[in-house]
Amino acid sequence: MINKWLISADELNALTGSNTVIFDCRFSLADPQMGKSLYRQGHIPGAYHLDMETDLSGPKGLHGGRHPLPDARVFSSRMRECGVNHNSLVVAYDSNRLAGAARLWWLLSFFGHHRVKILDGGLPAWLSEKLPLTQESPAKAAGDFDAIENPNLIVDCDWIRKNITNRRLTLVDSREAPRYLGREEPIDPVAGHLPGAINSPWQQVTNEAGLTKPVEQQKQIWQALPMTEYPVVYCGSGVTACVNILSLSMAGLENARLYPGSWSDWCSYPDNPIEPPLNPSPDLL
């Protein structure tokens, strides 16, 4: 295997046995129906489709961000009807530099399932090997997966408020630099970042083809930053931050926590401080 969390297209194609469950996690923030549409056009044989809005996230509210964590019971039910057992090997893939696949990878870890692989390079890597696609959807199954939350893997807005000045904490903003700097904000109503956060855009974990960079390069990403013993990773809504958590794990840093609500939750509270401040002077930008 490439890495304990990764699997190549050839390795996935060579897997035999009935205890592997494959999930197509393709999605688009701009078009919530795109993932399902792409799945219907063609997907890896045997793969089930997971929708970012309904399967990999929970209902939205005033606070909690654009992609709240799914309810454990609802998530368990979805996994079971796709045949996921407590000892199943789950393989996740997408076509967006691991963003959707890493979300499922992280969610399964959060809910207590650790036999998970991400298809390195996603569907483009599968197609580059001239491997087949299908339009047939697998039948519902009857797994025994039981989601058990691990609260040690997450923090919320209140926790960050109380710990934001803690020098042992590193807030890692996973968004692109222009959003981190407050120069643009195409999705959320307020631009900027959490006070004291450093920036490590999630796209640098992979190359242009969507393949993960070697472990040494993953280590270099984090060695170049002022990291402390307690990294908390966030993005716009807790999805692409999971790619950075994958990178941290590949680099041997296993204690990262996710702020699931991320920037979309933080900026929903008018009294929360942000950097740069609202209406910053031009020299700050």
N, C-alpha and C positions, 0 to 999 in steps of 0.2 A: 504494500500500500504506500501511496505518496506520503501520507501523514495520517495520524490517527483519526483526523476529522475529514479527510479527503479521499475521494475515489476517482479513478480515471474512467473515461468512457469505455475503454477496453475491459477494465476490471469489472465495471457494472454489467457489461454485456456478457461477461463470462460467469456471472453469479448464477448458481443453480439452487434449487430448493424453494420451498413455499413460504419460508419465514422472512422474506425480504419484501418490504412495502415501499413503493416508489411514489413520490409526490411531486407534481408539477406546481411550482410556486411562482410562476410568471405573473407579473402585475405591472400596472402603470398608474402612478399617482394622478396623471392628467386624464386618464380614461379608465375608470374602475371596471369596465366590462372587457377591457382588452385581454386580460389574462385568460378569462373563460373563452373568449373568441379564438385566441391563439391555440388553446388546448383543443378546441373542437376541430381546428384545421389540421392538427397533427401533433402527436406527443409520443414519448417513449412508451413502447408496449408495456401494458400492465400498470401504468401510472395513473394515480388519482389526481384530480385537480383540487387545490386548496385556494380559496378566495381570500385575498388580503383583508378585505373589509369585513367579511362574515365568519371566516374560519380562523384566521391568524390574528384577529383583533376582536374586541368586544364592543358593545354599544357606546356611542359617543354621548358626552354630557357637556355641561357648561365648562367643567374642568376635567382634567385627566388626559388631555391631548387628543390628537387626531386618530391615533390607533391604540386605544387602551388595551390592556391584556385581556384575552378571552377568559370567560368564566371557566373554572376547572371542570365543572360537570359538563358544560357544553363542549369543551375541547375533548374531554374523555369520550363523549358520545361520538364525536366526529371521527376520532382516531379508531374507535372500536368498529364502526361501520365500514372502515377501510381495511379492517383485518389486523390492526396493530395489537400485538400481544406484549406482555411484559418483557419478553426476550427477543422481540423482532428486531431485525436490522432495518432501520429506516434510511432511505436515500432520498435526499432533496435536491432539486435542481431548478434553475430559472434561466433567464437569458439577459440578466441585468447585473453582471459582475458580482453575483452571489447575494444580492440584497434580499430577495425573497427567500432563498434557500437558507441563508444565515438566520433569518427571523425564525423559521421553523426549527432549525438546529438549536437556537437559544431557547425557544419555548419548550421544546422537549426536555432540555436539560433543566429548565426551571421547574417543570412538572415531573421530574424524577426519572426520565428515560435517557440513557446515555449511549445506547447503541445507535448512533446516528452518523451518517456520512453525507458530505456535500459533493455533488458531481463537480469536479474541478473544471472550470471553463463552461459549465452549464450546457444547455442544449446545443450551442454552436460547436462545442467540443465533440459532442455525440455525432452531429452531422458531418464534421470534418473527417470522421472515421468511416463515413458512408454507411452508418448504421441505420436501421429502419425506423420509421415512424408509423403510427396507426391513428385512425380516427375512432376506434372502438374504445368505449369506456369499460373498465372492469366492473363486475357486479359487486353489490354490497356484500360485506363479509360479517364476521362476528368475532371480533377480537376481545381481549380481556384487559386492555390498557386502562390504568387507573391513575389519573393525574393527581399528584400530591405536590403542592406548592412548596418551594424553598424560599422563604422570605429573605434569606441571607444574600440572595442574588440581586435584589432590587432596593432602590431607595425611592422616596417620594418627595414632593415639594416641601413638606414640613421638615423632613429630615435634612434636606439641603439648606433650608433657612437656618436651622440650628447649627449646622456644621460648616457653613460656607467659609468661615475664617480659620478653620482647622488646617494647620500647615501640613498635617499628615495626609490630607485629602488632595487628590488631583482631579479636577473636572476636565474631561476631554470632550470637546465639541467636534463631532464627526462630519459636520456639514462643510460645503465648499467655502473657501476663504471669503468670497464676497458676502456671503450670508453671515458668516462668523463676524466679519468686520462691520456689519450693519450697512454695507453699501447697497445691498439689494435684499428684498424679501418677497419672492414670488408666491409664497403659499400662506404664511401666517400674517396676522394683522400688525405685528410689531417686529421691527428689525433689531438685531443685536445679539448678544450672547450673555450667558450667566457670568456674574462677576468672578474674575480670577480664572476663568476657564482658558485652557490652551486649545489650539486647533490642530487636528490631525484628520484631514479629509479621508473619508472611507474609501474613495476610489483608488488611493495609492496602495491598497492591499493587493490589488490585482494589476495585471498588465492590460493593454488595450484589447487583447483577445478574451479577457475575463478569466485568465488563468492566474492562480495565486502565485505571488512571487516567492522565491525560495525562503526557507526558514531564516537564513542569515540576514536577508533583506528585511524580513519582518522584525527581527531583533533590532536592526539598525533604525527602523522607524521610531521605536520607543526609546532607544538609547540616546537619540538626538533630542529628546524632549525632557523637560524637568519633571520627570515622573517621581511620585512618592509611593508609599506602600499601599495606599488605598485609592486606586483609580475608580472613578465613577464616569461612565461613558453615556453620552446623550447625542441626539441629532435633532431632526425636526419633530419626529413623532415616535421614536423608539424602534424604527425598522432598520435603517442603514447603520445605526450604531452597533448592531449585532455583527456586522462585518468587521468592525474594529475589535470587538470582543473576541471574535475568531482569531484575528491577527495576534492579539495579546496572548491567547492560549497557545498559538503556534510558536510564539516567542518564549514560551515557558512562564508567562505571567498569568496565573490561574485565578487571581483573586479580584478580578474586575467585576463591578456591579453595574447594572443598567438602571438609568432613570427612565422608566417606560413612557411617562408623559412627555419628557424631553422639552424642547423649546416651546412647542405648541401648548403645553400645560403651563410652563413657567410664565409665559407672557399673557396667559389668561387671567392672571391676578394683577390688577393695576398697581398694587403697592409693592410688587417685587422689584428689586433693583436690577438694572440691566447695564451692560457695557456694550458699545458706547452709550452714554445717557441719551434719553429722548431729545430730539432736536439738537444734536451735537454741532459744535462749531465745525466749519469746513476743514480746519487744519487737523481735526481728529480723523477725518476720512481721507 
